[in-house]
Amino acid sequence: QVQLVESGGGLVQPGESLRLSCAASGFTFRLYAMNWYRQAPQKEREWVAQISANGNVTNYADSVKGRFTISRDNAKNTGYLQMNALKPEDTAVYYCNAVFTVYAFWGQGTQVAVSA
């Protein structure tokens, strides 16, 4: 059974940090590129960051560049999103996504709320 399970979300104050995890099972995680997306209330889902299958290449949306870091540990079948200097506009449900050729899997999401 294919699964992506996000964790690590929560409520933090502006300027604080969170680390999201995405645990993969049921497929060969090391072959898949991984993305993080987010969806704020009443907004469309937006792409946040991507990491290649081997972890050597990363890309970020301009809105998070310099504050967020995507990484992965293929030995643990887990991806991560380190989020620093969080802002209220980062409030959203965060989803991880794994992609390989025509195959794409999604997690159920984890809520991140940034508020004073």
DSSP file (Angstrom, degrees, kcal/mol; ACC not computed):
  #  RESIDUE AA STRUCTURE BP1 BP2  ACC     N-H-->O    O-->H-N    N-H-->O    O-->H-N    TCO  KAPPA ALPHA  PHI   PSI    X-CA   Y-CA   Z-CA
    1    1 A Q              0   0    0      0, 0.0     2,-0.3     0, 0.0    26,-0.1   0.000 360.0 360.0 360.0 123.2    0.0    0.0    0.0
    2    2 A V        +     0   0    0     24,-0.2     2,-0.4    22,-0.1    24,-0.2  -0.553 360.0 171.1 -74.6 130.8    1.4    3.3   -1.1
    3    3 A Q  E     -A   25   0A   0     22,-2.8    22,-2.1    -2,-0.3     2,-0.4  -0.999  26.2-175.3-143.4 141.8    1.6    5.9    1.6
    4    4 A L  E     -A   24   0A   0    102,-0.4   104,-0.6    -2,-0.4     2,-0.5  -0.987  17.7-172.2-126.6 122.0    3.0    9.4    2.2
    5    5 A V  E     -A   23   0A   0     18,-2.3    18,-2.6    -2,-0.4     2,-0.2  -0.946   5.9-158.0-123.5 114.1    2.4   10.6    5.7
    6    6 A E  E     +A   22   0A   0     -2,-0.5     2,-0.3    16,-0.2    16,-0.2  -0.568  18.7 164.1 -85.8 151.8    3.3   14.2    6.7
    7    7 A S  E     +A   21   0A   0     14,-1.9    14,-2.6    -2,-0.2   103,-0.1  -0.964  38.5  70.5-154.6 167.7    4.0   15.3   10.2
    8    8 A G        +     0   0    0     -2,-0.3    11,-0.3     1,-0.3    14,-0.0   0.383  60.9 134.4 103.8  -3.4    5.5   18.2   12.1
    9    9 A G        +     0   0    0     12,-0.1     2,-0.3     9,-0.1    -1,-0.3  -0.191  21.4 126.1 -71.6 171.3    2.9   20.9   11.6
   10   10 A G  E     -d  112   0B   0    101,-0.7   103,-2.8   100,-0.1     2,-0.5  -0.986  58.0 -58.4 167.7-170.0    1.6   23.1   14.3
   11   11 A L  E     +d  113   0B   0     -2,-0.3     2,-0.3   101,-0.2   103,-0.2  -0.908  54.4 162.9-105.4 123.5    1.0   26.6   15.6
   12   12 A V  E     -d  114   0B   0    101,-2.7   103,-2.5    -2,-0.5     3,-0.1  -0.879  35.7-108.2-133.8 166.7    4.0   28.9   15.9
   13   13 A Q    >   -     0   0    0     -2,-0.3     3,-2.1   101,-0.2    73,-0.2  -0.591  52.4 -79.0 -90.3 157.1    4.7   32.6   16.2
   14   14 A P  T 3  S+     0   0    0      0, 0.0    73,-0.2     0, 0.0    -1,-0.1  -0.274 118.9  27.1 -54.0 138.1    6.1   34.7   13.4
   15   15 A G  T 3  S+     0   0    0     71,-3.1    70,-0.7     1,-0.3    72,-0.1   0.212  97.7 113.3  93.0 -14.7    9.9   34.2   13.2
   16   16 A E    <   -     0   0    0     -3,-2.1    70,-2.3    70,-0.2    -1,-0.3  -0.203  59.0-121.4 -84.5 180.0    9.9   30.7   14.6
   17   17 A S        -     0   0    0     67,-0.2     2,-0.3    68,-0.2    67,-0.2  -0.851  20.3-175.6-124.9 155.9   10.7   27.5   12.9
   18   18 A L  E     - B   0  83A   0     65,-2.3    65,-3.4    -2,-0.3     2,-0.5  -0.982  14.5-147.9-142.8 152.0    9.1   24.1   12.1
   19   19 A R  E     - B   0  82A   0    -11,-0.3     2,-0.3    -2,-0.3    63,-0.2  -0.968  14.7-159.2-123.2 116.0   10.4   21.0   10.4
   20   20 A L  E     - B   0  81A   0     61,-2.7    61,-2.1    -2,-0.5     2,-0.3  -0.682   5.4-158.8 -90.5 145.7    8.0   18.9    8.4
   21   21 A S  E     -AB   7  80A   0    -14,-2.6   -14,-1.9    -2,-0.3     2,-0.4  -0.912   8.4-161.9-121.4 152.3    8.5   15.3    7.7
   22   22 A C  E     -AB   6  79A   0     57,-2.4    57,-2.4    -2,-0.3     2,-0.5  -0.913  10.0-160.5-135.3 106.5    7.1   13.1    4.9
   23   23 A A  E     -AB   5  78A   0    -18,-2.6   -18,-2.3    -2,-0.4     2,-0.3  -0.779  10.0-159.0 -93.9 124.9    7.4    9.3    5.5
   24   24 A A  E     +A    4   0A   0     53,-3.1     2,-0.3    -2,-0.5   -20,-0.2  -0.784  17.4 161.8-106.4 145.1    7.0    7.2    2.4
   25   25 A S  E     +A    3   0A   0    -22,-2.1   -22,-2.8    -2,-0.3     3,-0.1  -0.986  51.1  41.3-154.4 156.6    6.1    3.5    2.2
   26   26 A G  S    S+     0   0    0     -2,-0.3     2,-0.3   -24,-0.2   -24,-0.2   0.474 104.8  57.5  86.7   2.0    4.9    1.0   -0.4
   27   27 A F  S    S-     0   0    0    -24,-0.1     2,-1.7   -26,-0.1    -1,-0.2  -0.962  98.2 -85.4-154.6 169.6    7.0    2.3   -3.3
   28   28 A T    >   -     0   0    0     -2,-0.3     3,-2.0     1,-0.2     4,-0.4  -0.592  43.8-176.0 -84.1  86.3   10.7    2.8   -4.1
   29   29 A F  G >  S+     0   0    0     -2,-1.7     3,-1.8     1,-0.3    -1,-0.2   0.803  73.2  66.1 -55.2 -36.9   11.1    6.2   -2.6
   30   30 A R  G 3  S+     0   0    0      1,-0.3    -1,-0.3    44,-0.2    44,-0.1   0.653  98.0  55.5 -67.2 -13.7   14.7    6.7   -3.8
   31   31 A L  G <  S+     0   0    0     -3,-2.0     2,-0.4     2,-0.1    -1,-0.3   0.601  95.6  84.6 -88.0 -13.0   13.6    6.8   -7.4
   32   32 A Y  S <  S-     0   0    0     -3,-1.8    68,-0.2    -4,-0.4     2,-0.2  -0.739  71.7-134.4-101.8 133.6   11.1    9.6   -7.0
   33   33 A A  E     -E   99   0B   0     66,-2.4    66,-2.8    -2,-0.4     2,-0.4  -0.501  30.8-141.4 -68.3 153.9   11.6   13.3   -7.0
   34   34 A M  E     -EF  98  51B   0     17,-2.6    17,-2.6    64,-0.2     2,-0.3  -0.966  18.9-174.7-127.8 139.7    9.8   14.9   -4.1
   35   35 A N  E     -EF  97  50B   0     62,-3.1    62,-2.3    -2,-0.4     2,-0.4  -0.908  16.1-145.6-125.6 155.4    7.9   18.1   -3.8
   36   36 A W  E     +EF  96  49B   0     13,-2.4    12,-3.0    -2,-0.3    13,-1.6  -0.986  22.4 178.3-115.3 135.7    6.2   20.1   -1.1
   37   37 A Y  E     -EF  95  47B   0     58,-2.9    58,-2.6    -2,-0.4     2,-0.3  -0.832   9.0-157.9-123.7 165.4    3.1   22.1   -1.9
   38   38 A R  E     -EF  94  46B   0      8,-2.6     8,-3.3    -2,-0.3     2,-0.4  -0.994   6.5-160.0-144.8 153.8    0.8   24.2    0.3
   39   39 A Q  E     -E   93   0B   0     54,-2.1    54,-2.3    -2,-0.3     6,-0.2  -0.943   8.7-160.4-137.7 114.7   -2.7   25.4    0.2
   40   40 A A    >   -     0   0    0      4,-0.4     3,-2.0    -2,-0.4    52,-0.1  -0.505  46.2 -71.8 -85.5 159.9   -4.0   28.3    2.2
   41   41 A P  T 3  S-     0   0    0      0, 0.0    -1,-0.1     0, 0.0     3,-0.1  -0.272 118.1  -0.1 -55.0 131.4   -7.7   28.8    3.0
   42   42 A Q  T 3  S+     0   0    0      1,-0.2     2,-0.3    -3,-0.1    -2,-0.0   0.719 113.8 105.3  61.5  24.3   -9.6   29.8   -0.2
   43   43 A K  S <  S-     0   0    0     -3,-2.0    -1,-0.2     3,-0.0     2,-0.1  -0.896  75.2-100.8-127.5 161.2   -6.5   29.7   -2.3
   44   44 A E        -     0   0    0     -2,-0.3    -4,-0.4     1,-0.1     2,-0.2  -0.421  47.4 -91.9 -76.5 155.5   -5.2   27.3   -4.9
   45   45 A R        -     0   0    0     -6,-0.2     2,-0.4    -2,-0.1    -6,-0.2  -0.469  48.2-161.1 -65.1 135.6   -2.5   24.8   -4.0
   46   46 A E  E     -F   38   0B   0     -8,-3.3    -8,-2.6    -2,-0.2     2,-0.2  -0.942  19.0-113.5-125.4 145.8    0.9   26.2   -4.7
   47   47 A W  E     +F   37   0B   0     -2,-0.4   -10,-0.3   -10,-0.2     3,-0.1  -0.526  31.3 175.2 -74.2 139.9    4.3   24.5   -5.2
   48   48 A V  E     -     0   0B   0    -12,-3.0    13,-2.7     1,-0.4     2,-0.3   0.775  55.6 -15.9-112.5 -50.0    6.8   25.3   -2.5
   49   49 A A  E     -FG  36  60B   0    -13,-1.6   -13,-2.4    11,-0.2    -1,-0.4  -0.993  48.7-154.1-160.1 157.6   10.0   23.2   -3.2
   50   50 A Q  E     -FG  35  59B   0      9,-2.4     9,-2.1    -2,-0.3     2,-0.4  -0.989   3.7-169.7-138.1 146.5   11.4   20.3   -5.0
   51   51 A I  E     -FG  34  58B   0    -17,-2.6   -17,-2.6    -2,-0.3     7,-0.2  -0.999  26.9-118.2-134.7 139.6   14.3   17.9   -4.5
   52   52 A S    >   -     0   0    0      5,-2.5     3,-0.9    -2,-0.4   -20,-0.1  -0.150  35.2 -98.8 -69.8 169.0   15.6   15.4   -7.0
   53   53 A A  T 3  S+     0   0    0      1,-0.3   -21,-0.2   -22,-0.2    -1,-0.1   0.873 125.2  39.8 -58.9 -39.6   15.6   11.7   -6.4
   54   54 A N  T 3  S-     0   0    0    -23,-0.1    -1,-0.3    20,-0.0    20,-0.1   0.477 111.7-118.6 -91.0  -1.3   19.2   11.6   -5.3
   55   55 A G  S <  S+     0   0    0     -3,-0.9    -2,-0.1     2,-0.2    17,-0.1   0.494  82.9 114.1  84.9   2.5   18.9   14.8   -3.4
   56   56 A N        +     0   0    0      1,-0.1     2,-0.5    -5,-0.1    -1,-0.0   0.729  69.0  51.7 -82.2 -21.2   21.5   16.7   -5.4
   57   57 A V        +     0   0    0      2,-0.0    -5,-2.5     0, 0.0     2,-0.3  -0.961  62.0 175.5-124.1 130.4   19.2   19.3   -7.0
   58   58 A T  E     -G   51   0B   0     -2,-0.5     2,-0.3    -7,-0.2    -7,-0.2  -0.954   6.0-173.3-130.4 152.0   16.7   21.5   -5.1
   59   59 A N  E     -G   50   0B   0     -9,-2.1    -9,-2.4    -2,-0.3     2,-0.3  -0.986   6.2-163.7-142.2 151.5   14.5   24.3   -6.3
   60   60 A Y  E     -G   49   0B   0     -2,-0.3   -11,-0.2   -11,-0.2     2,-0.1  -0.963  26.1-109.2-137.2 149.4   12.3   26.7   -4.3
   61   61 A A    >>  -     0   0    0    -13,-2.7     3,-1.6    -2,-0.3     4,-1.3  -0.487  38.1-116.9 -67.6 148.7    9.4   29.1   -4.9
   62   62 A D  T 34 S+     0   0    0      1,-0.3     3,-0.2     2,-0.2    -1,-0.1   0.838 112.0  64.7 -58.4 -32.3   10.5   32.7   -4.6
   63   63 A S  T 34 S+     0   0    0      1,-0.2    -1,-0.3     3,-0.0   -15,-0.1   0.693 114.9  28.0 -67.9 -18.1    8.3   33.2   -1.6
   64   64 A V  T X> S+     0   0    0     -3,-1.6     3,-2.4   -16,-0.2     4,-2.3   0.455  85.4 128.4-120.4  -5.3   10.2   30.7    0.5
   65   65 A K  T 3< S+     0   0    0     -4,-1.3     4,-0.1     1,-0.3   -16,-0.0  -0.299  80.4  16.0 -59.3 131.8   13.7   31.0   -1.0
   66   66 A G  T 34 S+     0   0    0      2,-0.5    -1,-0.3     1,-0.1     3,-0.1   0.245 125.8  58.7  89.4 -13.2   16.3   31.6    1.7
   67   67 A R  T <4 S+     0   0    0     -3,-2.4    17,-2.0     1,-0.2     2,-0.3   0.696  98.1  54.1-114.5 -33.9   13.9   30.6    4.5
   68   68 A F  E  <  -C   83   0A   0     -4,-2.3    -2,-0.5    15,-0.2     2,-0.4  -0.786  59.9-164.9-107.0 147.4   12.9   27.0    3.7
   69   69 A T  E     -C   82   0A   0     13,-2.5    13,-3.1    -2,-0.3     2,-0.4  -0.984   5.6-156.2-133.4 124.1   15.2   24.0    3.0
   70   70 A I  E     +C   81   0A   0     -2,-0.4     2,-0.3    11,-0.2    11,-0.2  -0.782  24.8 156.3 -96.6 141.9   14.1   20.8    1.4
   71   71 A S  E     -C   80   0A   0      9,-1.8     9,-2.9    -2,-0.4     2,-0.3  -0.934  20.6-155.3-152.4 173.5   16.0   17.6    2.1
   72   72 A R  E     -C   79   0A   0     -2,-0.3     2,-0.4     7,-0.3     7,-0.2  -0.993  14.3-151.4-154.4 155.3   15.6   13.8    2.1
   73   73 A D  E >>> -C   78   0A   0      5,-3.1     5,-1.8    -2,-0.3     3,-1.1  -0.887  11.4-173.0-127.6  97.9   17.1   10.7    3.6
   74   74 A N  T 345S+     0   0    0     -2,-0.4     3,-0.4     1,-0.3   -44,-0.2   0.784  84.0  62.1 -67.1 -25.6   16.5    7.8    1.2
   75   75 A A  T 345S+     0   0    0      1,-0.2    -1,-0.3    -3,-0.1   -45,-0.0   0.804 113.2  36.7 -67.0 -27.2   17.8    5.3    3.7
   76   76 A K  T <45S-     0   0    0     -3,-1.1    -1,-0.2     2,-0.2    -2,-0.2   0.387 106.3-126.6-103.1   1.4   14.9    6.3    5.9
   77   77 A N  T  <5 +     0   0    0     -4,-0.6   -53,-3.1    -3,-0.4     2,-0.4   0.900  69.0 126.8  53.8  43.3   12.4    6.8    3.1
   78   78 A T  E   < -BC  23  73A   0     -5,-1.8    -5,-3.1   -55,-0.2     2,-0.3  -0.989  45.3-161.2-137.4 139.0   11.7   10.2    4.5
   79   79 A G  E     -BC  22  72A   0    -57,-2.4   -57,-2.4    -2,-0.4     2,-0.3  -0.807  13.9-157.8-113.2 161.3   11.7   13.8    3.1
   80   80 A Y  E     -BC  21  71A   0     -9,-2.9    -9,-1.8    -2,-0.3     2,-0.4  -0.936  16.9-160.4-137.9 155.7   11.8   17.0    5.1
   81   81 A L  E     -BC  20  70A   0    -61,-2.1   -61,-2.7    -2,-0.3     2,-0.6  -0.882  13.2-160.7-136.8 107.3   11.0   20.6    4.9
   82   82 A Q  E     -BC  19  69A   0    -13,-3.1   -13,-2.5    -2,-0.4     2,-0.6  -0.779  10.9-166.3 -86.4 122.8   12.8   22.9    7.3
   83   83 A M  E     +BC  18  68A   0    -65,-3.4   -65,-2.3    -2,-0.6     2,-0.3  -0.944  10.0 175.9-118.6 114.3   10.9   26.1    7.6
   84   84 A N        +     0   0    0    -17,-2.0   -67,-0.2    -2,-0.6   -68,-0.2  -0.731  60.0  21.6-112.9 163.1   12.7   29.1    9.3
   85   85 A A  S    S-     0   0    0    -70,-0.7    -1,-0.2    -2,-0.3   -68,-0.2   0.908  84.7-158.5  48.9  50.6   11.6   32.7    9.8
   86   86 A L        -     0   0    0    -70,-2.3   -71,-3.1    -3,-0.3   -70,-0.2  -0.268   7.9-159.1 -66.0 145.9    8.0   31.7    9.4
   87   87 A K    >   -     0   0    0    -73,-0.2     3,-2.2    -3,-0.1     4,-0.3  -0.824  32.2-108.8-120.2 158.3    5.5   34.4    8.4
   88   88 A P  G >  S+     0   0    0      0, 0.0     3,-1.8     0, 0.0    26,-0.4   0.849 118.0  63.1 -55.6 -33.1    1.7   34.6    8.8
   89   89 A E  G 3  S+     0   0    0      1,-0.3   -49,-0.1    24,-0.1    -3,-0.0   0.551  88.8  69.5 -72.7  -4.8    1.4   34.2    5.0
   90   90 A D  G <  S+     0   0    0     -3,-2.2    -1,-0.3    24,-0.1     2,-0.2   0.519  70.3 121.5 -84.2  -6.3    3.1   30.7    5.4
   91   91 A T    <   +     0   0    0     -3,-1.8     2,-0.3    -4,-0.3    22,-0.2  -0.408  41.0 105.8 -60.6 123.5   -0.1   29.5    7.1
   92   92 A A  E    S- H   0 112B   0     20,-2.0    20,-2.8    -2,-0.2     2,-0.6  -0.969  76.3 -81.1-177.9 170.3   -1.5   26.6    5.0
   93   93 A V  E     -EH  39 111B   0    -54,-2.3   -54,-2.1    -2,-0.3     2,-0.5  -0.878  48.3-145.9 -89.1 127.6   -1.9   22.9    4.8
   94   94 A Y  E     -EH  38 110B   0     16,-3.1    16,-1.9    -2,-0.6     2,-0.4  -0.836  15.9-170.2-103.0 131.6    1.4   21.5    3.6
   95   95 A Y  E     -E   37   0B   0    -58,-2.6   -58,-2.9    -2,-0.5     2,-0.3  -0.933  12.9-144.6-120.3 139.9    1.4   18.4    1.3
   96   96 A C  E     -E   36   0B   0     -2,-0.4    11,-2.0   -60,-0.2     2,-0.4  -0.788  17.4-168.6 -99.9 154.7    4.3   16.2    0.2
   97   97 A N  E     -EI  35 106B   0    -62,-2.3   -62,-3.1    -2,-0.3     2,-0.4  -0.999  10.0-157.3-144.8 133.8    4.3   14.7   -3.3
   98   98 A A  E     -EI  34 105B   0      7,-2.1     7,-2.4    -2,-0.4     2,-0.4  -0.966  15.1-172.3-118.5 133.0    6.5   12.1   -4.9
   99   99 A V  E     +EI  33 104B   0    -66,-2.8   -66,-2.4    -2,-0.4     2,-0.3  -0.980  16.7 162.5-132.4 134.0    6.8   11.9   -8.7
  100  100 A F  E >   - I   0 103B   0      3,-2.6     3,-2.8    -2,-0.4     2,-0.2  -0.863  68.9 -55.4-149.7 114.6    8.5    9.4  -11.0
  101  101 A T  T 3  S-     0   0    0     -2,-0.3    -1,-0.1     1,-0.3   -69,-0.0  -0.347 125.1 -13.0  50.1-115.5    7.6    9.3  -14.7
  102  102 A V  T 3  S+     0   0    0     -2,-0.2     2,-0.4    -3,-0.1    -1,-0.3   0.426 118.2  97.2 -92.9   1.6    3.8    8.9  -14.8
  103  103 A Y  E <   +I  100   0B   0     -3,-2.8    -3,-2.6     2,-0.0     2,-0.4  -0.766  45.2 169.7 -97.3 134.2    3.5    8.0  -11.2
  104  104 A A  E     -I   99   0B   0     -2,-0.4     2,-0.3    -5,-0.2    -5,-0.2  -0.983   9.0-171.7-145.5 131.4    2.6   10.6   -8.6
  105  105 A F  E     -I   98   0B   0     -7,-2.4    -7,-2.1    -2,-0.4     2,-0.3  -0.924   5.2-159.7-124.3 148.8    1.6   10.1   -4.9
  106  106 A W  E     -I   97   0B   0     -2,-0.3  -102,-0.4    -9,-0.2    -9,-0.2  -0.937  10.6-135.7-127.4 148.1    0.3   12.6   -2.4
  107  107 A G        -     0   0    0    -11,-2.0  -102,-0.2    -2,-0.3     3,-0.1  -0.350  30.7-109.1 -87.7 179.2    0.1   12.8    1.4
  108  108 A Q        -     0   0    0   -104,-0.6  -103,-0.1     1,-0.2   -13,-0.1   0.592  61.0-115.6 -89.3 -11.7   -2.9   13.8    3.4
  109  109 A G        -     0   0    0    -13,-0.1     2,-0.4     1,-0.0   -14,-0.2   0.061  15.3-124.0  97.6 154.0   -1.3   17.1    4.5
  110  110 A T  E     - H   0  94B   0    -16,-1.9   -16,-3.1  -103,-0.1     2,-0.3  -0.999  26.5-119.9-136.8 137.0   -0.3   18.7    7.8
  111  111 A Q  E     - H   0  93B   0     -2,-0.4  -101,-0.7   -18,-0.2     2,-0.5  -0.585  24.2-172.6 -84.0 132.1   -1.5   22.1    9.0
  112  112 A V  E     -dH  10  92B   0    -20,-2.8   -20,-2.0    -2,-0.3     2,-0.4  -0.993   4.5-177.2-120.6 126.4    0.9   24.9    9.7
  113  113 A A  E     -d   11   0B   0   -103,-2.8  -101,-2.7    -2,-0.5     2,-0.6  -0.990   8.1-168.6-126.8 128.9   -0.4   28.1   11.3
  114  114 A V  E     +d   12   0B   0     -2,-0.4     2,-0.3   -26,-0.4  -101,-0.2  -0.950  28.4 140.8-120.0 112.0    1.7   31.1   12.0
  115  115 A S              0   0    0   -103,-2.5    -2,-0.1    -2,-0.6   -28,-0.0  -0.998 360.0 360.0-153.8 144.8    0.2   33.7   14.2
  116  116 A A              0   0    0     -2,-0.3  -103,-0.1  -103,-0.2    -1,-0.1   0.445 360.0 360.0 -82.2 360.0    1.1   36.1   17.0
